[in-house]
Amino acid sequence: MTKVKICGITNAEDAQFCAEQGADFLGFVFVRSSPRYVDVWTAAAMPPLLKAAAQPPQSIRFVGVFRDEEPSRIREIAAQVGLDFVQLHGSESEDDIEEIGLPVIRAFRVDGALPDTATSADWVMFDSGGGTGRTFDWSLLAKYPRTKPFFLAGGITPDNVAEAIRVVRPDAIDVASGVERAPGVKDHEKVRALIARVRG
């Protein structure tokens, strides 16, 4: 069963709705330049409430999204918020991943060719460029040797998610703008429709 990550959570109402609908992962963006940025204190208030709302209870995982942040700061934020995973979108090194000391999702941008995916991260993510809402040529992933579980991201919506899963067979999908009314504000009907189509 393909897992679902709803990213760019900025408020408790959206977070609870996504948890109740059965999202497997919720993503909090700690990149200040992002329109989906959430401060640490707002994010930290959500996980304790969401474990009970998740379907099934206790099943949800929390992901912090970072770009070129110091490993010590990532560890600090992860402890404050209660993150289960760290998602990296910058030029972080293998030494940084080791120093972070938490399960890592390493994002790779796909632009015309499959990138080199050598990494010690636990998961990889293939994206068209964080938060752009654009898809890439999914057929490129046929060459990925599936050495690690992976997320498919970039331009996924309720309308194309079934096709994405059929073509790519990802372990998980990552969605932000595809289920939003505005950056960081989720459209609950789109969230409901997307998760229903994944589960269907």
Phi, psi and omega in degrees: 000126178292132179273160183237129172244123173259119186251162179078033178287129182235352183211157187291327180297312178295318181300314182295319180298314180298320178296316181295330179282350176102019175300142181273328181225143168240135182251133176248125185266117180253033176256112190299332181282352183279142174291351179254016179301138174230140181282160187300319185291322176295315180295319185295335181285344188275312186307318181300327180281332190274336180302322180283328182284337185299149177242111355287161182304145177071005186273342189281148179239145184250133186238131174258129182260127184226156173221114176055040175267150178297136180306322180296322179290322177299315179299319180297312180295318180301319179291320181294319187273330186087044182285142174265331181222155172241130180249124187249128182240009184249215182258030182301141182268171174297326176297321178298316180299317179295319182291327179298318172071022178232162174303133187239138169254118182261118181273137176235132177275132179254120183217081177091341180204155177286126182285168173290121186253021178294121181195155174269001180300157182284323178232159168240160177228134175252124188221159177270357184128108192318121172080009183278337182076013180256145172272170171234180181287099184299335182296340178298332183285353175298336181274351181288126185285001178057044176283340177222154174297150185219151172265142168256127182226167175102099172074017180278135182224171174302332183284331184245002187293322180296319178294320179301316181292321180296317184282314191264327186055053180287159174287331180205155172247153180235124185229136173230281185296334183292348178232037184240153168269329177204162181305121179084000179240112186280145173266109189296327178292323177292321176299313181300314182294318182297312182294322178298321182286326175294314182290334181281000000 
